[in-house]
C-alpha cells in the first residue's frame, strides 16, 4: 500500500515520479474502457450524481463513505456503545456520553452523504524517467497502488480504475532534465490529486472504493515548488 501525505489513511506500495504543465497522459486501457461500457448505467448515474468533495478525509470518514456508496447502513448504535467514552463512563454520565458520541458519528456520516470526489495528498517517492519512451512513471497512481483506511474495526481501501494511464506522464527528453532539477536529486514529492469515485467493491469487514484519477499536481515537500501538473486522459 502507498503513503498518504498529511491524511488519515495508511500507506500504499509503489512510489514514483512527477509532472508538469499541460502534460497529458494516455487514455485508459481497452479492457478498462470495455468494463466501463458494460457497467450498469444506473450505477454510473448514481455515482455521477454525488457532487460533494472531501479533502484529505479522516479514516472514519472513509469508512462511512464506503457504507454510503455501497448502500450498507453503518452500525452507528454499535459503534456508539463500543466507544470508550461510553463504555468506561460513570453510570450517571453514560447517557450524556452516549448522546455526545452518537452526535459525532451522525455528523461524520452527514459530511460524506453526497461525496463523489476526493482531493487527497499522496506521497511520491522517486522520479524515474525512461528516455526510450519519453515518460516519467508516477507509481503512486499505478494499478497496484492501494491506500488503506481503518476505523471502527473496518478497513476500506482506495484503488485506481485508470492507474495504467495515470501513472504515465509523457514528457519529451529535452524537457525532462528541467523537471528533474526542480524535483531534486532524491525526490520525495507530494501529489495533490483529484479523484472521481466510480465504483465500490464489497469485501469482508469493509471494502474498496474505486476511483478515477482526474488530475494531480506534484510539489516538493520542503519548499512546495511545483514540479509539474498532469491532467489524466480519460
Secondary structure as UniProt FT lines:
FT   TURN            5..6
FT   TURN            21..22
FT   STRAND          23..25
FT   HELIX           30..38
FT   HELIX           41..48
FT   STRAND          52..55
FT   HELIX           59..70
FT   HELIX           76..82
FT   HELIX           84..87
FT   HELIX           91..111
FT   TURN            112..114
FT   STRAND          115..125
FT   STRAND          129..130
FT   TURN            131..134
FT   STRAND          135..137
FT   HELIX           139..141
FT   TURN            143..144
FT   STRAND          146..151
FT   TURN            152..153
FT   STRAND          154..160
FT   TURN            161..162
FT   HELIX           163..166
FT   STRAND          168..170
FT   HELIX           173..183
FT   TURN            185..186
FT   STRAND          188..203
FT   TURN            204..205
FT   STRAND          206..220
FT   TURN            221..223
FT   STRAND          226..232
//
